[in-house]
Amino acid sequence: MSASDQNGVEAIIWREDRLELLDQRILPEQENYLIYETAEDVAQAIRDMVVRGAPAIGITAAYGVVLAARHCFARDSFMWKESIGKYIKILADSRPTAVNLFWALEQMEKRIALQADDLNPEKKLLEEAVRIHESDIAANKTMGEFGADIIAASQDSGRSVMTHCNTGALATGGLGTALGVIRTAFDKGIIDHVFADETRPWFQGARLTAWELMRENIPVSLNVEGAAAHIMKTQDISWVIVGADRITANGDVANKIGTYNLAVLALHHGVRFMVVAPVSTIDMSLETGEDIPIEERGADEVVAVKGQQIAPDGVEVFNPVFDVTPADLIDVIVTEKGVVERPDRDKMELLMSNDHLH
Ligand SMILES: CSC[C@H]1O[C@H](OP(=O)(O)O)[C@H](O)[C@@H]1O
């Protein structure tokens, strides 16, 4: 059984007419699903990072709209369309950077517009949420193949890769984006080792990526982020492979804080840099990465680890949780619609047009 088949981790489950989310705040020590039956609670779960990861946030919000529709129709079967907008805004306000959230809500709003004013919309809206979920699963598999083929074709260098944050089953509907490429390349025997950095302050790498890879017996070494340059210098790293939370029209990429660091280090060390993201992560309405809203989170995430304070009381904290990697530091962007080598605006427009070839 391949690594990807062994996976089996589901971050998001719609079961018995309600949403179940694997609480990622307590992994890897505890695997516990929380149950959600209101849009407000779903928005809070996204804000609190019970569920996180750009595609996973979008999928979760889509199911949140289904819960909102149930509530609004039950309260007033003739005015439900007027009242559901409030809940869609609550979901939209949960986190600002991952455009997948807004893309998914827009898909749901388009479906809402097609519903009759006085018929229960829940079944049709659930169909749309499931379509969003299943299309992400399919996109992961396609990107995994595209990305693995690119690594194989560039096999003049090492068989180890580096990744940042968590971009696997816990961040998506299925295989993962960057981690989907890594799983696929490992299954094909193209790579044989992964360096995963811890990814402070939330430790997505230490807590989530290491956990996902070890479950599937994919060799992984956990490292502190400060070791990245030394690892690129001394280990045979062929690619840095990361996900994305928003990609702008010129190919700039917002991703977990620390991604930009890795891109600069990769250039210095002759390591190639791959971004893997479904087209629901691409925001052609923004010209450059300078336009992307960068989420800043609370000081508590920085001054303490699992409740254990590590910094002086009252220290001032700056906690941006995303940064922007300029397109000129990126060797390739891999999407399910195709790949863009050395991204620029013209190439991104071609990708997003219908006539783009893989
Ligand atoms: C599959 S993209 C996941 C993307 O989301 C992460 O951010 P967060 O954990 O704060 O939601 C990180 O930027 C990953 O690359």
The ligand as a Gaussian input file, in Angstrom:
#p B3LYP/6-31G(d) Opt

LIG

0 1
 C       -2.168000      23.603000       1.935000
 S       -1.787000      25.229000       2.197000
 C       -1.613000      25.308000       3.918000
 C       -1.023000      26.639000       4.310000
 O       -1.779000      27.173000       5.386000
 C       -0.894000      27.309000       6.477000
 O       -1.223000      28.376000       7.306000
 P       -2.080000      28.089000       8.665000
 O       -1.537000      26.825000       9.266000
 O       -1.820000      29.323000       9.493000
 O       -3.513000      27.983000       8.212000
 C        0.441000      27.508000       5.842000
 O        0.579000      28.800000       5.318000
 C        0.389000      26.468000       4.770000
 O        1.305000      26.604000       3.760000

